[in-house]
Amino acid sequence: MKRQMELRIHLESVDKIKELLPQIATLQTKYDVHLIIDVCETRTAI
C-alpha cells in the first residue's frame, strides 16, 4: 500500500504544469499523490 501525499502547487501560469509532470510522475510511483494546483494567471492589457 502506497503512502499518501498531498502536493500543493502554486503557479503563475498553466504552462508551468507541463514542466512539473515528470517529477509528479516520479512521486506517483512511490506515493498515492493528491494533487492540488492553484494557478494565479495575471494578464496585462495593452
N, C-alpha and C positions, 0 to 999 in steps of 0.2 A: 504494500500500500504506500502510495506516494504521500509525502508531507505536503500540507497545503501552504501556499504562499500568496499573499495579496500584494500585487505590484501596482503602485500608483505612479503614473507618469504625467507630468505637466509639460505640454508642448506649446510652442508659439505658432506652429504650422502643421497641418495634416501631413505634409510631405515628409516630415521627420519620422513618421511611423515606419516608413519603408526602411530607413536606416537601422531601426531597432529590431526588426523582425528576426534576423539571425540570432541575436542574443536572447530574445524571448523564446525562440525555438529550442535553444540550448537549455534554458531553465526548465522548459516543459518536459525534458527527458528525465529530470530529477524530481520535479515538484508538480503538484496539481496547482497550476497558476490561475489565480483570479485576477484578471487584468482590468484596471480602471484607468482610462485615458481621459485627461482633461485638456482640451485644446482651446487656447485663447488666441484666435487669429485676429490680428489687427490689420486693417487695410486703410491706407491713406488715400483720400480722394484728391485728385489733382484738378 
